[in-house]
Amino acid sequence: MSKKAGHPISKKFSAYPRLNPLAVGRDISAADLVDQCMLAYNGGRLREAARLLALKMLPDDGYIGMSLTGALTPAGLGKSCLIPLMKAGFVDWIVSTGANLYHDLHYGLDMRLYQGSPFLDDVKLHDEGVIRIYDVLFDYNVLLDTDAFVREVIQSPEFQRPMGTDEFHYLLGRYVHARQIKLGIKDSSVLATAYQCGIPIFTSSPGDSSIGMNVAAMAMRDSKLMFDVNRDVNQTAGIVYAAKSSGHTSSVWILGGGSPKNFILQTEPQIQEVMGIKEKGHDYFLQVTDARPDTGGLSGATPAEAVSWGKVDPDKLPDSVVCYTDSTIALPLLSAYVLNRVKPRKQKRLYDRRDPILGEVRDRYLQTGTVGKIMTSRKVAKRASSVGLKGK
């Protein structure tokens, strides 16, 4: 009786590769670890996320928008991951919490943060003037000195007017970049790198951070600086429209959830539902989160749910990936993967084109939009636009 080489593959498994991992060795690279060893459960989802980035989101000069939620920059992920990704042309625009940008300033100003412990006595830390972010420690003077830097900078004449948060962060990044040169350091601040690379950074809640607190305080000293949130909403929609109308893909890379997640995703409903411009949604959706979907919160909302809002193209839903893990674990692995597997891309410098980008979507809106009810391609029941306004 002849011996057969292996077992025949059943047709019911023909669409699925065999789960046969590589043994982890001492010289394995992070990219090979993801590709060959992370094959199931949330390791498998992280592998899918890495391949989505490398094979679909980044090729063909697709537009990549990233949202940042959670204390990532205090943990050093700005220096270790975000800056290399930005310099490689892998991030084209950002929506961040103000807190991440505020704590980024500590690194840009060469202030000291320390690896601590989450199990310290916080009453004792308070008495000693030590601030704790879980297991990250720094002196209270770091906050005071950073606050002083922000207040001194925004006294400058170029800040004495209303502006979008992308322009504010660009100008602030210019000052941080100049301070880095004076201090003899580089590649330490996300804000400074964004200034150098022309990457617009938006904050969805500009008053909800120490940067916003200092801006508010300076308003009582007659500062004329105000955040133009209307421009932010339209500018971000303009970036997505610029991508889609020029034949490029629009992808979102979401770290965490919260307000930045909604702000980066609401660009498509702004285009479709509010402006009345025909569109289908973002092409690719990648999220790293530890939030559950069943609580109804936006942080845990799935890409399938986002399809119902028009945020994600329903035809591209199979390409969406949600990895349920901590961003401080996933981001270094995903960064190592794409920096190893994908060649650097030419930076789009979207900030340099902010006015034409806004002008393009404005012109399109004025051609198609109405003050009354927008008529979209959705199959929705018709009703009077004055519903709820007329008395019975």
Secondary structure as UniProt FT lines:
FT   HELIX           11..13
FT   TURN            14..15
FT   TURN            26..27
FT   HELIX           30..37
FT   HELIX           41..52
FT   HELIX           53..57
FT   HELIX           59..61
FT   STRAND          63..68
FT   TURN            73..76
FT   HELIX           78..82
FT   HELIX           83..87
FT   TURN            88..89
FT   STRAND          93..96
FT   HELIX           98..108
FT   TURN            109..110
FT   STRAND          114..115
FT   TURN            118..119
FT   HELIX           122..127
FT   TURN            128..129
FT   STRAND          130..133
FT   TURN            134..135
FT   STRAND          136..139
FT   HELIX           140..153
FT   TURN            154..155
FT   HELIX           157..159
FT   STRAND          162..163
FT   HELIX           165..183
FT   HELIX           190..197
FT   STRAND          201..202
FT   TURN            206..207
FT   HELIX           210..219
FT   TURN            220..222
FT   STRAND          226..227
FT   HELIX           229..245
FT   TURN            246..247
FT   STRAND          250..255
FT   HELIX           258..265
FT   HELIX           267..269
FT   HELIX           270..274
FT   STRAND          284..289
FT   HELIX           293..295
FT   HELIX           298..300
FT   HELIX           303..309
FT   HELIX           314..319
FT   STRAND          321..324
FT   HELIX           327..341
FT   HELIX           350..353
FT   HELIX           354..368
FT   TURN            385..389
//
